[in-house]
Amino acid sequence: MAQNTFAVTGNLVDIIGKRIYPAEVTVVDGRIKTINPLPAADSALPLHYLLPGFIDSHVHVESSMLVPSEFAKLAVVHGTVGTISDPHEIANVCGMEGVEFMIENGKKVNFKFNFGAPSCVPATVFETAGAALNSDDVRALLEKDEVLYLSEMMNFPGVLFKDAEVMKKIAHAHELGKPVDGHAPGLMGEKAKQYIDAGISTDHECFTAAEALDKLQYGMKILIREGSAAKNFEALIDLMHEHYAMMMFCSDDKHPDSLAVGHINQLCARAVAKGIDVFKVLQAACVNPVEHYKMKVGLLKAGDAADFIVAEDLTNFNILQTYINGELVAENGKSFIESVDVTAINQFDCNEITIDQLSIAVDEYPNEDGKIPVMEALDGQLITNRLMLEGKTVDKTLVSDVANDILKMVVVNRYHNAPVAKCFIRNFGLKHGALASSVAHDSHNIVAVGCDDESLMKAINLVIKEQGGVSAVSANKEMVLGLPVAGLMSANDGYKVADAYTAIDNMTKQDLGSTLMAPFMTLSFMALLVIPHLKLSDKGLFDGDKFEFVK
């Protein structure tokens, strides 16, 4: 059989050696055969740069609203060749079957997905999820070659108090030689040290430089996260000057419209613009994840898999070509990854709601001296504030106070019929209408916010009719993007999904008046109980500091 051989020339970026030199890279049957330096004086040499492909070191593919094969189609255009992917979202909905779905769908395309074993399913006992994974399930996943690590250990109180099931999961990972990812927002000092000493190696939740430095000193690796909702780049990037060997880039959660525009390449460009040495930036973007997670991804060395990219320059990181296993998978903004057939899996079993289910009697809702607890959403952050404000009442019921931006928010159990949980939230900025989503971390019940109960009901029922999705409703317009795969993802062409999401996102801002950068992404985290300070589950309003329901 004839060998598949080709060569690519350009300025080769030797990240570890911290040098750039003209070279010819010869690829034979998907692997790099030779790297030959070329005369620097050769005026015929192209000016572009050859470097290893980018890695997203922590991402929930489900949050792109795309199945893995479609996520890959968009990501390769920006030079991403692999991910460290936590299938935690679909595991909360469909359990082991969901994780298997992600692995098998990812195998259908030429892209290096590396999945983790979800460590916290369900995330808490204070919400209704569709599945549970115990320590035996986690071990079964960790024994798979495709599963490289134990996904983010969000239950840091369980680590600190040495919960038996939590410690078993960590022990299984260590026994199998696989790293454990962390998730401990705000944890510092002795408690952070105790958490790290349990064998937890990374954290992507630091939102201040002081917190990141504290964890770095105890040997933890810090991921700089810049997603569609949580944005910590500005707070952490200056640490890369000194701590680049212990840092990586990640998106965590990235919506399809954002992924269509850029990925890790954007973070590299921003870091270089901040004055960070380009070799340090590229070590964090390309090398550190591969080495930490023992990924089977080439690093542009002879004998490696031919996973590399051609960049126009080392400032904007416009990607001209992306190669994976020696195959050209993207060129000049065009992806060559084809869509694949997908058989959807899901778990969705609730009836459409009625308007009376959304009413809140004044005497039913918690209050202190006539003031009610109100969640405050923070743009670009997952944490929320707890405010005590005066509620607006009509006929002995609490209603949205649009003038003061205090809106009703509800969570509807999507797994079976149950009472609707309700609260109030500030900072969404809606002037009328409502939006709803079945992407609601971590249990993915239906979360909705709105200016009036009729709009809320319509938005929620649009999602239920689609068996999952995101919706927006105004007085004269309704839009819904169906997500029939686990109520989280679409199997349609990724660029079409991105366009549809852009349209509905524009409606929430232009027609409904939301002032948030990413209203749906922000909404999806308002039920995430493991992030302080006030959140809403399908079972009620939750105090993330006391870890108990608000009474």
KELO-892788 format. One line per field, with one value per residue (C-alpha): x, y, z; residue number from 1. Coordinates in pm, 1 decimal. Layout:
<recs>
u: [X; ...] .
v: [Y; ...] .
w: [Z; ...] .
k: [NUM; ...] .
</recs>
This chain:
<recs>
u: [0.0; 131.3; 215.0; 22.0; 305.0; 309.2; 516.2; 433.1; 681.3; 681.6; 828.0; 818.7; 742.6; 940.8; 749.1; 964.3; 1291.0; 1159.7; 1279.0; 1127.6; 1300.5; 1208.3; 1144.2; 982.7; 754.2; 710.4; 403.4; 374.5; 55.0; -71.0; 251.9; 538.7; 829.7; 1087.1; 1133.2; 1409.9; 1540.8; 1556.4; 1791.0; 1671.2; 1776.6; 1536.9; 1307.3; 1062.5; 969.9; 615.6; 586.1; 323.0; 382.8; 358.2; 263.8; 88.2; -290.7; -484.7; -651.9; -958.1; -851.3; -1200.6; -1525.7; -1877.6; -1944.8; -2316.7; -2317.1; -2237.0; -2584.7; -2409.5; -2339.3; -1961.8; -1931.6; -2077.7; -1872.2; -1561.8; -1675.6; -1669.6; -1369.2; -1116.3; -1158.5; -994.6; -706.4; -849.2; -747.6; -867.7; -1061.4; -1070.5; -1446.7; -1657.4; -1985.7; -2134.8; -2436.7; -2569.6; -2479.2; -2718.1; -2993.6; -2919.5; -2657.6; -2409.7; -2600.3; -2536.0; -2160.6; -2150.1; -2341.5; -2080.5; -1788.8; -1938.3; -2053.4; -1710.3; -1542.5; -1728.3; -1514.9; -1143.7; -1104.6; -939.4; -1214.2; -1092.0; -1376.9; -1381.2; -1583.7; -1838.3; -1774.7; -2089.6; -2409.1; -2637.8; -2453.2; -2649.2; -2936.9; -3128.9; -3251.8; -3408.1; -3176.9; -3241.0; -2967.1; -2704.6; -2351.8; -2205.2; -1840.4; -1875.6; -2015.1; -1732.1; -1473.5; -1630.6; -1593.9; -1239.2; -1137.0; -1220.6; -929.3; -1135.8; -1184.2; -869.7; -959.9; -1211.0; -1415.6; -1445.3; -1500.3; -1760.7; -1845.4; -1554.6; -1734.3; -1744.7; -1367.6; -1304.1; -1527.0; -1398.2; -1734.8; -1696.7; -1839.3; -1643.8; -1317.4; -1382.8; -1419.8; -1093.6; -918.1; -1035.3; -883.1; -553.4; -535.1; -582.5; -324.9; -571.5; -580.8; -866.9; -1009.8; -1122.5; -1402.3; -1375.1; -1478.5; -1354.3; -1181.3; -853.4; -605.9; -598.3; -920.2; -783.0; -466.6; -671.5; -873.3; -559.6; -380.1; -663.6; -508.4; -707.3; -488.0; -669.9; -926.4; -1106.6; -1326.3; -1084.8; -1235.5; -959.3; -582.4; -544.0; -744.9; -548.6; -214.4; -325.5; -401.0; -87.2; 131.2; -14.3; 71.7; -265.0; -277.7; -500.9; -717.2; -795.6; -1160.5; -1324.6; -1662.8; -1995.8; -2101.1; -1802.4; -1512.1; -1200.5; -932.1; -880.9; -857.0; -601.3; -397.3; -114.8; -28.5; 90.0; 409.6; 543.0; 320.4; 274.9; 402.3; 107.5; -166.6; -398.2; -683.8; -1042.6; -1391.1; -1593.6; -1922.8; -1937.4; -2251.6; -2261.8; -2258.9; -1942.3; -1775.7; -1846.9; -1640.0; -1339.1; -1203.3; -869.1; -699.9; -879.7; -735.9; -386.2; -429.7; -555.6; -273.0; -3.6; -169.2; -133.3; 241.1; 267.6; 560.3; 426.3; 607.4; 445.9; 105.0; 146.1; 273.1; -52.2; -264.6; -98.6; 147.9; 35.4; -302.5; -146.9; 114.5; -112.1; -386.1; -152.0; -350.9; -271.6; -217.9; 96.9; 316.8; 489.1; 782.9; 919.9; 725.3; 419.1; 72.6; 47.5; -178.4; -68.9; -190.4; -73.2; -123.1; -98.5; 89.9; 156.0; -43.6; -397.3; -369.2; -578.6; -568.3; -498.8; -496.7; -566.8; -431.0; -538.2; -370.0; -223.6; -564.6; -647.4; -968.3; -1000.6; -859.7; -914.1; -1227.4; -1385.2; -1432.9; -1399.7; -1561.6; -1889.2; -2211.8; -2294.5; -2622.0; -2737.7; -3003.2; -3121.8; -3143.5; -3347.3; -3534.4; -3824.9; -4155.2; -4357.9; -4688.7; -4730.7; -4789.0; -5086.6; -5071.2; -5202.7; -4893.6; -4680.0; -4861.1; -4676.2; -4888.0; -4732.9; -4757.4; -4585.4; -4261.0; -3972.9; -3945.3; -3764.1; -3930.4; -4137.1; -3842.5; -3791.1; -3471.2; -3381.7; -3107.3; -2878.9; -2727.5; -2378.0; -2281.0; -1986.0; -1995.0; -2159.5; -2183.7; -2489.1; -2556.0; -2834.9; -3034.4; -3320.1; -3566.4; -3929.0; -4151.2; -4432.6; -4773.9; -5102.0; -5406.8; -5195.1; -4956.5; -4596.2; -4536.9; -4253.0; -4152.4; -4030.9; -3965.7; -3712.9; -3581.6; -3703.9; -3841.4; -4002.6; -3786.5; -3911.7; -3776.3; -4000.3; -3911.1; -3865.1; -3843.2; -4191.2; -4483.1; -4416.0; -4490.0; -4310.7; -4029.4; -4034.3; -3824.3; -3720.7; -3408.9; -3250.9; -3024.1; -3176.8; -3316.5; -3619.0; -3879.7; -4145.5; -4189.1; -3996.5; -3725.9; -3690.1; -3431.2; -3389.3; -3015.2; -3003.2; -2694.4; -2660.0; -2981.8; -3121.5; -3475.1; -3651.9; -3550.4; -3737.2; -3744.9; -4013.2; -4208.0; -4552.2; -4698.8; -4858.5; -4527.0; -4353.7; -4610.5; -4576.0; -4196.4; -4188.6; -4446.3; -4253.1; -3955.6; -4173.0; -4325.4; -3975.2; -3867.8; -3593.8; -3459.8; -3437.2; -3727.1; -3813.3; -4162.4; -4292.1; -4644.1; -4633.3; -4339.9; -4230.5; -3899.5; -3768.4; -3449.9; -3520.6; -3254.1; -3390.6; -3066.7; -3103.1; -3279.0; -2928.7; -2806.4; -2907.5; -2775.9; -2829.8; -2544.8; -2343.7; -2338.4; -2716.8; -2761.0; -2524.3; -2733.3; -3056.9; -2908.4; -2784.3; -3136.8; -3300.3; -3022.9; -3079.1; -3449.8; -3383.5; -3170.7; -3338.8; -3704.4; -3717.0; -3450.3; -3203.2; -2885.1; -2672.7; -2396.5; -2530.0; -2882.7; -2943.4; -2602.6; -2650.6; -2999.4; -2861.8; -2647.6; -2917.2; -3008.4; -2646.1; -2656.2; -2283.6; -2200.0; -2281.7; -2474.9; -2843.3; -2984.7; -3314.6; -3360.8; -3679.6; -3728.3; -3695.8; -3480.1; -3133.3; -2868.6; -2534.3; -2337.7; -2531.1; -2604.0; -2968.9; -3303.1; -3406.2; -3675.0] .
v: [0.0; 342.3; 572.3; 897.7; 1150.7; 1529.3; 1819.1; 2158.1; 2443.2; 2753.0; 2912.4; 2632.5; 2737.5; 2526.3; 2609.9; 2422.7; 2530.2; 2886.3; 2935.2; 2989.9; 2871.7; 2790.8; 2421.1; 2155.7; 1911.1; 1579.0; 1371.2; 1001.0; 810.0; 1055.8; 1097.5; 1342.9; 1164.2; 1441.5; 1808.1; 1957.2; 2310.9; 2524.8; 2810.9; 3128.4; 3331.1; 3150.9; 3429.2; 3173.6; 3053.9; 3133.1; 3372.7; 3175.0; 2977.3; 2607.1; 2520.9; 2247.1; 2259.6; 2432.4; 2242.1; 2355.2; 2221.9; 2213.8; 2232.5; 2098.6; 2029.2; 2014.5; 2387.6; 2460.3; 2317.5; 2094.9; 1723.1; 1654.9; 1590.5; 1934.1; 2102.9; 1964.2; 2100.9; 2456.4; 2424.8; 2304.0; 2623.3; 2808.1; 2564.7; 2355.1; 1990.5; 1845.7; 1902.5; 1791.4; 1742.2; 1687.9; 1513.9; 1612.4; 1784.8; 1490.7; 1254.8; 1446.8; 1387.8; 1040.0; 886.9; 634.1; 622.1; 993.9; 961.3; 671.3; 883.5; 1160.5; 919.8; 733.1; 1045.2; 1204.1; 900.5; 956.7; 1257.7; 1331.2; 1531.2; 1445.0; 1449.0; 1335.5; 1277.2; 1262.9; 1056.4; 1293.6; 1306.3; 1475.7; 1333.4; 1459.7; 1773.6; 1801.5; 1630.9; 1958.2; 1922.2; 1666.6; 1517.9; 1245.9; 1009.3; 929.7; 792.7; 620.7; 536.6; 200.8; 376.4; 627.2; 351.0; 173.2; 493.8; 561.3; 213.6; 312.7; 422.5; 714.6; 853.2; 1035.2; 1189.9; 1237.4; 1543.1; 1848.4; 1757.2; 2020.0; 1865.9; 2029.5; 2007.1; 1630.9; 1634.0; 1844.2; 1622.9; 1303.8; 1179.8; 807.6; 810.4; 1121.4; 975.1; 646.2; 830.2; 1017.2; 698.4; 516.4; 788.9; 784.4; 405.8; 412.7; 688.7; 950.4; 1312.5; 1466.7; 1802.3; 2052.1; 2301.7; 2511.8; 2874.8; 3105.5; 2832.0; 2962.6; 2907.8; 2591.9; 2457.4; 2500.5; 2318.5; 2034.4; 2008.8; 2004.2; 1759.7; 1513.2; 1481.3; 1736.7; 1891.7; 2176.0; 2450.2; 2656.8; 2849.8; 3116.2; 3461.2; 3666.9; 3665.1; 3632.8; 3309.9; 3168.9; 3256.6; 3093.9; 2767.7; 2786.7; 2797.4; 2461.8; 2305.8; 2330.6; 2410.9; 2703.3; 2718.9; 3062.4; 3044.2; 3264.0; 3127.2; 3270.1; 3342.7; 3317.3; 3538.4; 3532.6; 3616.2; 3976.7; 3882.7; 3604.4; 3663.8; 3862.7; 3552.9; 3387.0; 3594.3; 3391.1; 3085.1; 2981.7; 2628.3; 2575.5; 2734.9; 2645.3; 2802.2; 2680.8; 2792.0; 2575.1; 2669.7; 2822.1; 2888.8; 2809.0; 3168.2; 3235.2; 2912.1; 3002.6; 3320.6; 3189.6; 2963.3; 2924.4; 3120.2; 3431.7; 3389.7; 3354.5; 3678.7; 3861.4; 3726.4; 3834.6; 4176.2; 4198.4; 4159.6; 3793.1; 3617.0; 3419.0; 3099.8; 3115.4; 3169.8; 2876.4; 2646.6; 2709.8; 2675.1; 2376.1; 2188.1; 2191.6; 2019.8; 1743.2; 1670.0; 1703.3; 1475.3; 1246.9; 1320.7; 1132.6; 1459.8; 1545.5; 1837.2; 1894.0; 1662.1; 1384.1; 1065.2; 1249.5; 1229.6; 1505.2; 1732.6; 2085.5; 2418.1; 2684.7; 3036.9; 3355.0; 3526.8; 3504.5; 3811.8; 3763.2; 3384.2; 3371.2; 3001.1; 2910.5; 2531.1; 2266.5; 1911.6; 1620.1; 1282.2; 1423.0; 1507.7; 1863.9; 1923.7; 2300.3; 2566.4; 2941.4; 2943.8; 2635.7; 2312.5; 1978.7; 1780.0; 1637.8; 1600.7; 1247.8; 1068.4; 1102.6; 907.6; 1139.5; 1028.3; 1222.9; 1216.2; 1458.3; 1377.6; 1674.3; 1822.8; 2176.6; 2415.7; 2641.1; 3005.3; 2942.9; 2727.6; 3042.7; 3252.6; 3344.3; 3424.9; 3692.4; 3474.2; 3179.5; 3359.1; 3414.0; 3767.3; 3964.2; 4278.4; 4304.9; 4258.3; 3952.2; 3770.1; 3855.4; 3693.4; 3937.9; 3806.0; 3936.3; 3979.6; 3756.9; 3566.2; 3249.3; 3373.9; 3575.3; 3822.5; 3796.5; 4117.1; 4200.5; 4423.3; 4529.7; 4310.3; 4432.5; 4294.4; 4273.2; 4112.1; 3949.2; 3797.2; 3887.2; 3984.3; 4104.3; 4464.5; 4558.4; 4924.5; 4817.2; 4517.6; 4263.5; 3980.0; 3648.0; 3343.3; 2985.2; 2631.4; 2353.6; 1988.5; 1830.7; 1470.9; 1444.5; 1670.0; 1864.3; 2203.2; 2493.3; 2657.8; 3038.6; 3335.0; 3682.7; 3797.6; 4130.9; 4245.7; 4063.4; 4395.5; 4254.2; 4518.6; 4271.6; 3907.5; 3606.0; 3353.8; 2988.3; 2713.4; 2342.7; 2406.6; 2471.9; 2354.4; 2103.8; 1903.1; 2070.0; 2131.1; 2418.8; 2763.4; 3077.5; 3448.8; 3692.8; 4011.8; 3850.1; 3507.5; 3465.2; 3520.5; 3286.8; 3015.1; 3048.9; 3040.7; 2732.7; 2545.3; 2613.2; 2432.9; 2144.9; 2098.9; 2065.7; 1823.6; 2072.0; 2398.1; 2772.1; 3008.5; 3377.9; 3530.7; 3883.7; 4015.0; 3952.7; 3718.5; 3370.6; 3196.3; 2856.9; 2664.4; 2295.4; 2085.5; 1730.3; 1551.3; 1523.8; 1861.3; 2008.5; 1972.5; 1982.8; 1738.0; 1989.6; 2158.4; 2357.4; 2677.3; 2668.4; 2617.9; 2910.2; 3130.3; 3023.5; 3092.2; 3434.1; 3519.9; 3424.1; 3588.2; 3910.8; 3890.3; 3877.0; 4191.5; 4396.0; 4302.6; 4205.0; 4446.8; 4223.6; 4407.8; 4093.6; 3986.3; 3630.0; 3615.6; 3244.9; 3140.1; 3349.5; 3205.8; 2852.1; 2905.5; 3051.9; 2698.5; 2595.7; 2540.0; 2474.3; 2835.0; 3097.7; 3287.9; 3247.6; 3004.4; 2834.3; 2459.0; 2278.1; 2223.6; 2585.1; 2890.0; 2785.3; 2953.4; 2853.8; 2972.9; 2779.8; 2499.2; 2483.3; 2607.4; 2962.2; 2943.8] .
w: [0.0; -93.7; 192.8; 232.4; 235.4; 219.7; 348.2; 496.0; 522.7; 738.1; 1047.4; 1301.5; 1659.0; 1904.1; 2221.1; 2473.1; 2308.1; 2280.7; 1923.8; 1580.8; 1266.7; 904.6; 855.6; 642.0; 825.5; 645.6; 731.7; 651.5; 725.1; 982.7; 1178.2; 1158.4; 993.2; 988.6; 1072.5; 861.3; 917.4; 604.9; 513.9; 677.6; 373.5; 139.2; 17.8; -122.2; 227.0; 339.5; 629.6; 817.4; 1137.9; 1220.8; 1577.8; 1777.5; 1780.6; 2056.9; 2341.2; 2536.9; 2875.9; 3029.4; 2836.8; 2860.9; 2493.5; 2571.2; 2648.8; 2285.3; 2215.7; 1960.0; 1966.3; 1978.6; 1604.3; 1528.0; 1800.8; 1630.3; 1294.3; 1430.1; 1663.5; 1404.4; 1201.7; 1493.3; 1532.4; 1815.1; 1772.1; 2102.0; 2420.8; 2779.2; 2788.9; 3099.3; 2997.2; 3330.5; 3175.7; 2976.1; 3263.5; 3488.5; 3234.3; 3093.7; 3322.7; 3183.0; 2853.9; 2812.8; 2864.4; 2616.9; 2364.9; 2384.4; 2348.6; 2053.3; 1868.3; 1917.8; 1762.0; 1435.4; 1340.3; 1322.2; 1641.5; 1971.0; 2230.8; 2571.4; 2812.5; 3189.8; 3435.7; 3594.1; 3968.3; 4093.3; 3942.5; 4077.5; 4175.7; 4503.1; 4682.6; 4675.6; 4315.7; 4084.6; 3822.9; 3568.5; 3684.9; 3947.9; 3913.1; 4219.3; 4280.9; 4103.1; 3794.0; 3807.1; 3826.0; 3527.3; 3327.2; 3446.1; 3327.3; 2969.3; 2752.0; 2621.0; 2974.8; 3085.7; 3419.8; 3700.0; 3612.5; 3830.6; 4195.9; 4275.5; 4609.8; 4787.7; 5125.8; 5064.9; 5014.4; 5324.7; 5540.4; 5374.4; 5251.2; 5180.3; 4825.4; 4728.7; 4856.4; 4673.6; 4342.8; 4397.7; 4504.5; 4190.3; 3970.9; 4159.1; 4147.9; 3770.8; 3727.3; 3608.3; 3731.2; 3924.9; 3820.7; 4080.6; 4124.7; 4438.9; 4381.2; 4653.7; 4853.9; 4997.9; 5276.9; 5484.0; 5334.4; 4982.5; 5087.7; 5235.6; 4913.7; 4697.7; 4927.4; 4860.3; 4514.6; 4317.9; 4053.4; 3873.6; 3922.8; 3659.0; 3904.4; 4035.0; 3989.0; 4153.7; 4115.1; 4492.6; 4491.9; 4198.3; 4361.9; 4683.6; 4502.0; 4288.0; 4597.7; 4704.6; 4368.7; 4194.3; 3822.5; 3732.3; 3419.7; 3282.6; 3185.8; 2926.0; 2822.3; 2718.0; 3077.4; 3312.6; 3210.8; 3429.2; 3170.1; 3278.0; 3645.2; 3597.5; 3281.6; 3446.0; 3651.0; 3330.8; 3326.3; 3616.9; 3642.8; 3278.3; 3345.2; 3581.0; 3370.6; 3082.2; 2886.1; 2884.1; 2787.4; 3031.9; 2863.2; 2515.3; 2315.4; 1941.7; 1818.4; 2015.1; 1899.8; 1537.7; 1584.4; 1775.6; 2044.9; 2225.1; 1944.2; 2068.3; 2417.8; 2272.6; 2079.7; 2387.3; 2602.6; 2354.8; 2333.6; 2713.4; 2673.8; 2774.1; 2604.6; 2309.4; 2411.9; 2755.2; 2598.8; 2362.3; 2636.0; 2823.0; 2509.5; 2344.2; 2563.2; 2926.9; 2872.4; 2660.4; 2922.1; 3227.5; 3094.5; 2894.7; 2581.4; 2261.4; 2079.9; 1885.5; 1988.1; 1655.0; 1713.0; 1493.6; 1564.7; 1696.1; 1549.8; 1288.1; 1493.0; 1409.1; 1275.5; 1034.3; 1168.6; 968.0; 1251.4; 1624.7; 1719.7; 1585.2; 1549.7; 1236.6; 1148.7; 786.6; 821.4; 1084.8; 1059.5; 1279.8; 1233.3; 912.1; 766.0; 662.9; 861.9; 810.9; 578.4; 550.4; 763.5; 608.1; 800.4; 621.6; 902.3; 775.9; 974.3; 1090.9; 1159.7; 1520.9; 1709.7; 1986.1; 2347.6; 2601.6; 2928.5; 2932.2; 3100.8; 3220.2; 3111.5; 2986.9; 3273.7; 3343.9; 3444.6; 3797.1; 3870.0; 3846.9; 4107.1; 4430.1; 4734.3; 4956.2; 5267.5; 5090.1; 5010.6; 5256.4; 5391.9; 5657.7; 5788.8; 5471.7; 5236.0; 5018.4; 4914.0; 4553.9; 4347.3; 4164.9; 3841.7; 3769.0; 3406.1; 3318.2; 3648.8; 3777.9; 4133.6; 4235.2; 4512.6; 4768.1; 4802.2; 5040.3; 4853.7; 4865.6; 4649.6; 4427.3; 4523.6; 4334.3; 4499.5; 4771.6; 4520.3; 4444.7; 4080.5; 3861.9; 3921.4; 3574.3; 3664.1; 3928.0; 3730.9; 3986.7; 3775.7; 3853.3; 3790.2; 3801.9; 3770.8; 3635.7; 3698.7; 3353.5; 3474.5; 3625.4; 3712.8; 4032.1; 4190.3; 4021.7; 4222.6; 4217.3; 4321.4; 4207.6; 4025.5; 3940.2; 3656.2; 3358.5; 3237.6; 3053.0; 2975.0; 2863.7; 2768.4; 2896.9; 2812.2; 2910.6; 2879.0; 2951.8; 2967.9; 3341.3; 3525.5; 3666.4; 3665.2; 3353.6; 3461.9; 3287.1; 3408.6; 3299.0; 3376.2; 3271.7; 3317.3; 3344.9; 3408.8; 3067.7; 2889.2; 3133.9; 3070.2; 2691.6; 2700.7; 2924.9; 2718.6; 2397.0; 2553.7; 2673.3; 2325.4; 2179.4; 2454.6; 2534.1; 2399.0; 2453.3; 2388.1; 2391.4; 2394.5; 2349.9; 2300.7; 1925.1; 1867.3; 1974.8; 1899.9; 2003.2; 1927.3; 1984.3; 2158.7; 2136.0; 2229.9; 2609.5; 2604.3; 2571.9; 2215.6; 1852.1; 1594.0; 1314.6; 1128.3; 1381.8; 1178.0; 1133.0; 1507.4; 1568.0; 1337.2; 1506.8; 1847.4; 1733.5; 1621.2; 1949.5; 2151.5; 1954.8; 2031.8; 2406.4; 2380.9; 2108.5; 2161.4; 2529.0; 2647.6; 2831.4; 2923.3; 2975.4; 2735.1; 2721.3; 2868.4; 2803.9; 2930.0; 3244.9; 3294.0; 3263.1; 3574.1; 3798.7; 3912.2; 3980.0; 4354.6; 4401.3; 4310.1; 4578.8; 4690.6; 4605.9; 4346.9; 4260.1; 4216.7; 4121.0; 4496.4; 4604.6; 4676.4; 4792.6; 5008.4; 4855.2; 5159.1; 5422.8; 5171.5; 5268.4; 5142.3; 5229.2; 5494.9] .
k: [1; 2; 3; 4; 5; 6; 7; 8; 9; 10; 11; 12; 13; 14; 15; 16; 17; 18; 19; 20; 21; 22; 23; 24; 25; 26; 27; 28; 29; 30; 31; 32; 33; 34; 35; 36; 37; 38; 39; 40; 41; 42; 43; 44; 45; 46; 47; 48; 49; 50; 51; 52; 53; 54; 55; 56; 57; 58; 59; 60; 61; 62; 63; 64; 65; 66; 67; 68; 69; 70; 71; 72; 73; 74; 75; 76; 77; 78; 79; 80; 81; 82; 83; 84; 85; 86; 87; 88; 89; 90; 91; 92; 93; 94; 95; 96; 97; 98; 99; 100; 101; 102; 103; 104; 105; 106; 107; 108; 109; 110; 111; 112; 113; 114; 115; 116; 117; 118; 119; 120; 121; 122; 123; 124; 125; 126; 127; 128; 129; 130; 131; 132; 133; 134; 135; 136; 137; 138; 139; 140; 141; 142; 143; 144; 145; 146; 147; 148; 149; 150; 151; 152; 153; 154; 155; 156; 157; 158; 159; 160; 161; 162; 163; 164; 165; 166; 167; 168; 169; 170; 171; 172; 173; 174; 175; 176; 177; 178; 179; 180; 181; 182; 183; 184; 185; 186; 187; 188; 189; 190; 191; 192; 193; 194; 195; 196; 197; 198; 199; 200; 201; 202; 203; 204; 205; 206; 207; 208; 209; 210; 211; 212; 213; 214; 215; 216; 217; 218; 219; 220; 221; 222; 223; 224; 225; 226; 227; 228; 229; 230; 231; 232; 233; 234; 235; 236; 237; 238; 239; 240; 241; 242; 243; 244; 245; 246; 247; 248; 249; 250; 251; 252; 253; 254; 255; 256; 257; 258; 259; 260; 261; 262; 263; 264; 265; 266; 267; 268; 269; 270; 271; 272; 273; 274; 275; 276; 277; 278; 279; 280; 281; 282; 283; 284; 285; 286; 287; 288; 289; 290; 291; 292; 293; 294; 295; 296; 297; 298; 299; 300; 301; 302; 303; 304; 305; 306; 307; 308; 309; 310; 311; 312; 313; 314; 315; 316; 317; 318; 319; 320; 321; 322; 323; 324; 325; 326; 327; 328; 329; 330; 331; 332; 333; 334; 335; 336; 337; 338; 339; 340; 341; 342; 343; 344; 345; 346; 347; 348; 349; 350; 351; 352; 353; 354; 355; 356; 357; 358; 359; 360; 361; 362; 363; 364; 365; 366; 367; 368; 369; 370; 371; 372; 373; 374; 375; 376; 377; 378; 379; 380; 381; 382; 383; 384; 385; 386; 387; 388; 389; 390; 391; 392; 393; 394; 395; 396; 397; 398; 399; 400; 401; 402; 403; 404; 405; 406; 407; 408; 409; 410; 411; 412; 413; 414; 415; 416; 417; 418; 419; 420; 421; 422; 423; 424; 425; 426; 427; 428; 429; 430; 431; 432; 433; 434; 435; 436; 437; 438; 439; 440; 441; 442; 443; 444; 445; 446; 447; 448; 449; 450; 451; 452; 453; 454; 455; 456; 457; 458; 459; 460; 461; 462; 463; 464; 465; 466; 467; 468; 469; 470; 471; 472; 473; 474; 475; 476; 477; 478; 479; 480; 481; 482; 483; 484; 485; 486; 487; 488; 489; 490; 491; 492; 493; 494; 495; 496; 497; 498; 499; 500; 501; 502; 503; 504; 505; 506; 507; 508; 509; 510; 511; 512; 513; 514; 515; 516; 517; 518; 519; 520; 521; 522; 523; 524; 525; 526; 527; 528; 529; 530; 531; 532; 533; 534; 535; 536; 537; 538; 539; 540; 541; 542; 543; 544; 545; 546; 547; 548; 549; 550; 551] .
</recs>
